[in-house]
Amino acid sequence: MGVFPIIMEATIMAAVSSVLNRSPAVAPAANALQVTRLSPAIGAVVEGIDLSKPLTPALRDEINALLLTHQVLFFRRQKVSPVQQRDFARNFGSLHRHPIFPVVKDVPEAIVLDTALNDLRDNALWHTDVTFEEKPPKAAVLAARLLPETGGGDTIWASGTAAYEGLSEGMRQRVEHLTAQHDFTRSFPVSRFGNTPEALAKWTETRNAHPPVTHPVVRVHPETGEKGLFVAEGFTTEINDVDFGESQALLSYLFHHATKPEYSVRWRWEEGDIAFWDNRITQHYAVDDYRPARRIMNRVTILGDRPVGPS
């Protein structure tokens, strides 16, 4: 499964045609926000806002509506501290605390993703955040703190709705009512996250608190009602109710299909960038092409609800 630059053709496959109608390429908004869509399937840049300042209820609702439309929003040239990042995220729900990653001092909701401190190879894998919990996060806010001088370190997001719509009718019927296992150890193996006594104790505690959970293969978005694929290589280990060989074949196909360039957008980080994505309907991949340079990001994650499949 490769990672490819996004190359948008003059015409896009019919699978994402319904997504094209969500909004115009540039949408003026009531609060003077300028919104530029980045691809037919997913992603928009939002300008005309300072995320370091409190949001009014109207502006909060407008941003939430944009998130539902575009699935991942990007904000350029922001000067946002971890505290302000946390406060922005709180507008959209209660906040999650990650069981493994280190956090910003005095801001326990803001995790530190630092290649000098963490083994982040799990990020160089398509994943939806924290699906090993019964109620995976609703959304996340990611801030770039230190970027490689050499460039690289892009992040790619893929739309679960576009991927679902791109399946054949027969495959949609095949997977629509299946469920799958999601396992913490898939991206957090003890060999990498339990290599000191302290780390092993933390890993064991987390593993005991997070046994494998079952989620629908196709999730119905709780706000929009859209259907989207809800499996990703980072945590999905097997499909229930089929034999092992069929499970592996289906997952291999779905992992590859869901991350096609047609369904995704690639973001090249610059200083001050913020990304805000809907974790219920997307997956993402942090491109690990900048070693040995250092990269530091802070993520604040918003609590979600239990995934529900089609009735």
Secondary structure as the mmCIF struct_conf table of DSSP 4:
data_model
#
loop_
_struct_conf.conf_type_id
_struct_conf.id
_struct_conf.beg_label_comp_id
_struct_conf.beg_label_asym_id
_struct_conf.beg_label_seq_id
_struct_conf.end_label_comp_id
_struct_conf.end_label_asym_id
_struct_conf.end_label_seq_id
BEND BEND1 ALA A 10 THR A 11
HELX_RH_3T_P HELX_RH_3T_P1 ALA A 14 VAL A 16
HELX_RH_AL_P HELX_RH_AL_P1 SER A 17 LEU A 20
TURN_TY1_P TURN_TY1_P1 ASN A 21 ARG A 22
BEND BEND2 SER A 23 SER A 23
BEND BEND3 ALA A 25 ALA A 25
STRN STRN1 VAL A 26 PRO A 28
TURN_TY1_P TURN_TY1_P2 ALA A 30 ASN A 31
BEND BEND4 ALA A 32 ALA A 32
STRN STRN2 GLN A 34 ARG A 37
BEND BEND5 SER A 39 ILE A 42
STRN STRN3 ALA A 44 GLU A 47
BEND BEND6 GLY A 48 GLY A 48
TURN_TY1_P TURN_TY1_P3 LEU A 51 SER A 52
BEND BEND7 LYS A 53 LYS A 53
HELX_LH_PP_P HELX_LH_PP_P1 PRO A 54 THR A 56
HELX_RH_AL_P HELX_RH_AL_P2 PRO A 57 HIS A 70
BEND BEND8 GLN A 71 GLN A 71
STRN STRN4 VAL A 72 PHE A 75
BEND BEND9 ARG A 77 ARG A 77
HELX_RH_AL_P HELX_RH_AL_P3 PRO A 82 ARG A 90
TURN_TY1_P TURN_TY1_P4 ASN A 91 PHE A 92
BEND BEND10 GLY A 93 GLY A 93
STRN STRN5 LEU A 95 LEU A 95
BEND BEND11 PRO A 99 PHE A 101
STRN STRN6 VAL A 103 VAL A 104
TURN_TY1_P TURN_TY1_P5 LYS A 105 ASP A 106
STRN STRN7 VAL A 107 ASP A 114
TURN_TY1_P TURN_TY1_P6 THR A 115 LEU A 117
BEND BEND12 ASN A 118 ASN A 118
HELX_RH_3T_P HELX_RH_3T_P2 ARG A 121 ASN A 123
BEND BEND13 ALA A 124 LEU A 125
STRN STRN8 HIS A 127 HIS A 127
TURN_TY1_P TURN_TY1_P7 ASP A 129 PHE A 132
BEND BEND14 GLU A 133 LYS A 135
BEND BEND15 LYS A 138 LYS A 138
STRN STRN9 ALA A 139 LEU A 146
TURN_TY1_P TURN_TY1_P8 GLU A 149 THR A 150
STRN STRN10 THR A 155 SER A 159
HELX_RH_AL_P HELX_RH_AL_P4 GLY A 160 GLU A 165
TURN_TY1_P TURN_TY1_P9 GLY A 166 GLY A 166
BEND BEND16 LEU A 167 LEU A 167
HELX_RH_AL_P HELX_RH_AL_P5 GLU A 169 VAL A 175
TURN_TY1_P TURN_TY1_P10 GLU A 176 HIS A 177
STRN STRN11 THR A 179 HIS A 182
HELX_RH_3T_P HELX_RH_3T_P3 PHE A 184 ARG A 186
TURN_TY1_P TURN_TY1_P11 SER A 187 SER A 187
BEND BEND17 PHE A 188 PHE A 188
HELX_RH_AL_P HELX_RH_AL_P6 VAL A 190 PHE A 193
BEND BEND18 ASN A 195 THR A 196
HELX_RH_AL_P HELX_RH_AL_P7 PRO A 197 ALA A 209
STRN STRN12 VAL A 213 PRO A 216
BEND BEND19 VAL A 217 VAL A 217
STRN STRN13 VAL A 218 VAL A 220
HELX_LH_PP_P HELX_LH_PP_P2 HIS A 221 HIS A 221
TURN_TY1_P TURN_TY1_P12 PRO A 222 THR A 224
STRN STRN14 LYS A 227 LEU A 229
TURN_TY1_P TURN_TY1_P13 GLU A 233 PHE A 235
STRN STRN15 THR A 236 ILE A 239
TURN_TY1_P TURN_TY1_P14 ASN A 240 ASP A 241
BEND BEND20 VAL A 242 VAL A 242
HELX_RH_AL_P HELX_RH_AL_P8 PHE A 244 ALA A 258
TURN_TY1_P TURN_TY1_P15 THR A 259 THR A 259
HELX_RH_3T_P HELX_RH_3T_P4 PRO A 261 TYR A 263
STRN STRN16 SER A 264 TRP A 267
TURN_TY1_P TURN_TY1_P16 GLU A 271 GLY A 272
STRN STRN17 ILE A 274 ASP A 278
TURN_TY1_P TURN_TY1_P17 ASN A 279 ARG A 280
BEND BEND21 ILE A 281 ILE A 281
STRN STRN18 THR A 282 ALA A 286
TURN_TY1_P TURN_TY1_P18 ARG A 291 PRO A 292
BEND BEND22 ALA A 293 ALA A 293
STRN STRN19 ILE A 296 ILE A 302
#
